[in-house]
Amino acid sequence: MLTLYKARSVITMNPSMPRASAVLVRDGNILEVGEPERMQPWLEGQQFTVDEQFADKIICPGFIDPHLHPSMAAVLLPMEFITAMRWKLPWGDVEPVTDPTAFDTRMQALHRSKPAEEPLFIWGYHQLWHGEMDKARIHQISDQRPIIVWHRSFHELYMNDPAMSMAGIDPAQIKPGLQIDIDEGHFFEVGLGFAINRLNPWILAPEKYAEGLRRLKQVVHHGGHTSIGDLATGMFNLDAEAKALTEQLEGDDVSFRTRLVVHGTRLTQGGRKPEEGPTMAADLLRHNSHRLSFGRHIKLFSDGAFFSQLAQMQEPGYVDGHHGEWLAAPEELERHIRAYWHAGYQIHVHVTGDLGLELTLDILQKMQDEKPRFNHGFTFEHFGFSTPEQIRRIRALGAQVSANVYYLHELSDSYAKSGIGYERASQMARIGSCFAAGINTTVHSDFTMAPAEPLNSMWVAVNRINHGGQVMGAAERLTQQQALEAITINAAHTIGMADITGSLRAGKRADFTVLDDDPLNCDPMTLRDIGICATVFEGRVFPIP
Amino acid sequence: MSNDAANSDSIPITLIGGYLGAGKTTLINKLLSHPALPSGTAVLVNDFGDINIDESLIRSESDDGTVIGLSNGCICCSISDDLSKALDALREMPVKHVILETSGVAEPLRVWRHCHYPGFTPKAAVVLVDASNHAKRSQDKYVGSLVRAQVEQAHLLVLSKTDLNPDFEINRLIPQLSNQDPDLINTLLGWHRASDKSAIEPASSLLPAFRAYTWRQAQDISQALLTDVLSALDESVHRVKGLVATQDAGVLLIDRVGDSLKMRCYTQSAKPGHLGLVFICRSSSSDEMHNAASGRGISSIASQITRLNASN
């Protein structure tokens, strides 16, 4: 059965034919992109349908987020969001809440909307916007219902008395000097671990987790994605995650495919040598199903969390003189990279600071000296801080970049004031230079670090406007064409799926994102507000209500 | 680092830190098979990977493979990056003391803070230093600041691979031992974080068997006084080490082990950054610290430190 999709315009991301007006699809694959009158040879003597539902819409290649974390998202998504930034979620937009009173009002409204006994989990609190939090403040909302307020960074939380008794935490047992301030109901660092271990029955219960993955499925669909990358499968537990993902993200109702990239150091934890990793990772390929597939990809880690200012920075470092952290000893990172490099893998390394990037570049240089490889796809993930000189090295070594450009929107303002100074803060996510250097460059959300909305990532990359409305690093802005490449064909290259998706041409899967407006010709400030009316995954339409 | 007293009923945690390759695993292996390891000790390691437990010592293994019970009444657990989970698991077991191997890239102070966990309290941060390449590594572009911080934050340094670099010294007022020291395991198990000269505290209820006391030199003294002070210490003072500036003999390098005192001229051109002495004091039984005769080691050190200060 053939279907001819007509559109106001088709943006192909195929540079040889950038625009068309129709796409002809058979069994989920594209037969031809172009003008209907030239498609006769396919249609003669065949049954076919002309589908006009997108006749006044723009068809783009299906969007791709090459780096997010379904398992982490599944924990967070059942919670209520109160955030300083806007989050568009399928069950409703989360409007920014930027002052303490508004935060309390929203908590109150959520409290009133819930059945009496149900615990209320809130995520997104940040003192910068929402003022100091403590138990007494939560008690003003309710001292009956368990309420847990989670910090935007995930690294701390606050609970009221009912929440503590629900979790079985006896304040009398908590002595001073711990990373718990029991009077304020505040749990941080290892104290957070203490709290989580006791809240697990509510946040990690199988039915909660499944509910979280169902919500993730909606989020991915509503963002307009038809492919995503799970960039650390096995971060909690490989078997449990694989089982849950198979139950929730495989099946006819799932509107996207997932490239699973296994967490390299977790894979060989427990007494296996890194050198055994490539064989163990290759063994995972036999579990591949239609929508869920491992490839010859591996995820490794260099330096600490960007949101916690633990990125490793070159001189002059942080204003307050603190240092970032390594997630593995440089020698260990090198040993893992070597094992996978020699086995021919595509290696994705989490790098946040310019020192973390420098280390990883040095290791990549060594690998190229030991065993030169072309088209190896070595990818720098997150790419918070970098220098122009490092851009040249990335190009020279044949690597690519997957940037969390949203850092710039949410953090460049505060990092300029209390982090690393304006110059470097305004140049985080130096991706204009990457495009200029001809480096394959994509952007990601690292959801739930940033909203899983490719149009929002595109909006940040094109405008480089921070939450305060200032343009940061104007010279690094992308064109709309580049930004659309970033969330389609370039992302497909990064997760090793450019042969089947990322652009619209004969032979690829029929993966579309259908938009109300043209993202290449619109006012750049409206990019993130363009309506997404549907996605098409392998020829099947998934409307977005 | 306060509130030790408030947590006196908590289980003490001794941290074993140090950069990758400094000898943590070797030390843990030695510890696990050591006859002095008291029953009820839990050894937490990052990964069982390189840990080498004698088969005959293994008594049980948990279903998920993260806990191994040993026939000497101790247990060995792998923590896989989640300290809170490991410590919560230990609450269910008859544990009296925890030895925690930190990751090679951890700053001891950060892990120390994490050891203030309900039911637990940090006791000492022991850091291993690789004598064969510490000098180079502490200047490394990537890990130099980390390796220096690890040393600065230690309460006891254990020098490894000293055979490859016998003259290696860390010129800091931090107590240090060689990993060849015959008393290494006892010292480590009994170590309690050092006190400063100003704070010669009474022993806490943790009953430490080993402690260090530090005298920071403010003004030059005579060599005669120094010699006198060092020979007046009683036998419970296990070790004295440091650099002292004298009025008559320049800067002297002091190294006293038991009765044997070595005093040499400090000849390096660079001015020493730290002047003073570290006294390592041991008591044959922990109770000794409490009774009157007990505190001999401590009071001996206290009175000698007073003499040194009074000379100023």
Boltz contact constraints between the chains, C-beta under 6 A:
constraints:
  - contact:
      token1: [A, 173]
      token2: [B, 118]
      max_distance: 6.0
  - contact:
      token1: [A, 174]
      token2: [B, 118]
      max_distance: 6.0
  - contact:
      token1: [A, 175]
      token2: [B, 6]
      max_distance: 6.0
  - contact:
      token1: [A, 175]
      token2: [B, 7]
      max_distance: 6.0
  - contact:
      token1: [A, 176]
      token2: [B, 3]
      max_distance: 6.0
  - contact:
      token1: [A, 177]
      token2: [B, 2]
      max_distance: 6.0
  - contact:
      token1: [A, 177]
      token2: [B, 3]
      max_distance: 6.0
  - contact:
      token1: [A, 177]
      token2: [B, 116]
      max_distance: 6.0
  - contact:
      token1: [A, 178]
      token2: [B, 116]
      max_distance: 6.0
  - contact:
      token1: [A, 190]
      token2: [B, 83]
      max_distance: 6.0
  - contact:
      token1: [A, 190]
      token2: [B, 84]
      max_distance: 6.0
  - contact:
      token1: [A, 190]
      token2: [B, 114]
      max_distance: 6.0
  - contact:
      token1: [A, 190]
      token2: [B, 117]
      max_distance: 6.0
  - contact:
      token1: [A, 193]
      token2: [B, 84]
      max_distance: 6.0
  - contact:
      token1: [A, 194]
      token2: [B, 84]
      max_distance: 6.0
  - contact:
      token1: [A, 197]
      token2: [B, 84]
      max_distance: 6.0
  - contact:
      token1: [A, 197]
      token2: [B, 88]
      max_distance: 6.0
  - contact:
      token1: [A, 269]
      token2: [B, 47]
      max_distance: 6.0
  - contact:
      token1: [A, 271]
      token2: [B, 48]
      max_distance: 6.0
  - contact:
      token1: [A, 271]
      token2: [B, 49]
      max_distance: 6.0
  - contact:
      token1: [A, 323]
      token2: [B, 145]
      max_distance: 6.0
  - contact:
      token1: [A, 326]
      token2: [B, 105]
      max_distance: 6.0
  - contact:
      token1: [A, 329]
      token2: [B, 20]
      max_distance: 6.0
  - contact:
      token1: [A, 329]
      token2: [B, 104]
      max_distance: 6.0
  - contact:
      token1: [A, 329]
      token2: [B, 105]
      max_distance: 6.0
  - contact:
      token1: [A, 330]
      token2: [B, 142]
      max_distance: 6.0
  - contact:
      token1: [A, 331]
      token2: [B, 20]
      max_distance: 6.0
  - contact:
      token1: [A, 359]
      token2: [B, 142]
      max_distance: 6.0
